[in-house]
Amino acid sequence: MRNVKYVVYKEGKYYVSQCLNVDVSSFGGSIDEAVNNLKDALELYLKDEPDQANFNIVGDTLLGEASINA
């Protein structure tokens, strides 16, 4: 069993869930659905190539938002 970190954000009418440990993401109509879909996608991703998956250890995670002049 592995612990994963993820972020969820709203894009249009869907919630997008993105794993911070590997480049896998999913979506759903609710936050719970997006997270559950991400878990399913991660299990499939890590099942196929568990030793070759580039799994990054992510410690405490800070999620921020800033406005810039651009």
Backbone hydrogen bonds in HBPLUS format (Angstrom, degrees):
<---DONOR---> <-ACCEPTOR-->    atom                        ^
c    i                          cat <-CA-CA->   ^        H-A-AA   ^      H-
h    n   atom  resd res      DA  || num        DHA   H-A  angle D-A-AA Bond
n    s   type  num  typ     dist DA aas  dist angle  dist       angle   num
A0020-LEU N   A0005-LYS O   2.81 MM  15  5.48 173.6  1.81 147.4 146.8     1
A0007-VAL N   A0018-GLN O   2.92 MM  11  5.38 153.3  1.99 145.2 152.7     2
A0018-GLN N   A0007-VAL O   2.85 MM  11  5.38 162.4  1.88 158.5 164.5     3
A0009-TYR N   A0016-VAL O   2.91 MM   7  5.37 153.8  1.98 148.6 156.9     4
A0016-VAL N   A0009-TYR O   2.71 MM   7  5.37 171.5  1.72 170.2 168.6     5
A0011-GLU N   A0014-TYR O   2.82 MM   3  5.49 168.1  1.83 161.7 165.9     6
A0014-TYR N   A0011-GLU O   3.23 MM   3  5.49 159.7  2.27 127.9 126.4     7
A0015-TYR N   A0028-GLY O   2.87 MM  13  5.43 173.4  1.87 166.8 169.1     8
A0028-GLY N   A0015-TYR O   2.96 MM  13  5.43 140.4  2.12 145.8 157.2     9
A0017-SER N   A0026-SER O   2.89 MM   9  5.34 164.3  1.91 136.8 142.1    10
A0026-SER N   A0017-SER O   2.86 MM   9  5.34 152.7  1.93 152.8 161.1    11
A0019-CYS N   A0024-VAL O   2.94 MM   5  5.64 172.9  1.95 173.2 175.4    12
A0056-ASN N   A0021-ASN O   3.00 MM  35  4.72 174.3  2.01 133.6 133.9    13
A0024-VAL N   A0022-VAL O   2.88 MM   2  5.70 131.7  2.12 108.9  94.1    14
A0034-ALA N   A0030-SER O   2.96 MM   4  6.15 158.2  2.01 148.6 154.6    15
A0035-VAL N   A0031-ILE O   2.94 MM   4  6.19 159.7  1.98 155.3 160.5    16
A0036-ASN N   A0032-ASP O   2.90 MM   4  6.08 166.5  1.92 152.9 156.9    17
A0037-ASN N   A0033-GLU O   2.91 MM   4  6.00 156.5  1.96 145.8 152.5    18
A0038-LEU N   A0034-ALA O   2.98 MM   4  6.15 146.1  2.10 138.6 148.0    19
A0039-LYS N   A0035-VAL O   2.94 MM   4  6.26 156.7  1.99 151.3 157.1    20
A0040-ASP N   A0036-ASN O   3.07 MM   4  6.36 160.1  2.11 147.5 152.1    21
A0041-ALA N   A0037-ASN O   2.97 MM   4  6.18 159.8  2.01 145.4 151.1    22
A0042-LEU N   A0038-LEU O   2.83 MM   4  6.05 157.1  1.88 153.9 160.1    23
A0043-GLU N   A0039-LYS O   2.97 MM   4  6.17 158.7  2.01 150.1 155.6    24
A0044-LEU N   A0040-ASP O   3.13 MM   4  6.39 158.6  2.17 148.9 154.0    25
A0045-TYR N   A0041-ALA O   2.91 MM   4  6.10 158.4  1.96 146.4 153.1    26
A0046-LEU N   A0042-LEU O   2.85 MM   4  5.95 171.5  1.85 157.4 159.0    27
A0047-LYS N   A0043-GLU O   2.94 MM   4  5.81 135.9  2.14 135.4 146.9    28
A0048-ASP N   A0044-LEU O   3.26 MM   4  6.33 157.1  2.31 146.6 149.5    29
A0053-ALA N   A0049-GLU O   3.01 MM   4  5.89 124.5  2.33 152.9 163.2    30
A0055-PHE N   A0053-ALA O   2.96 MM   2  5.65 118.9  2.34 112.1  95.3    31
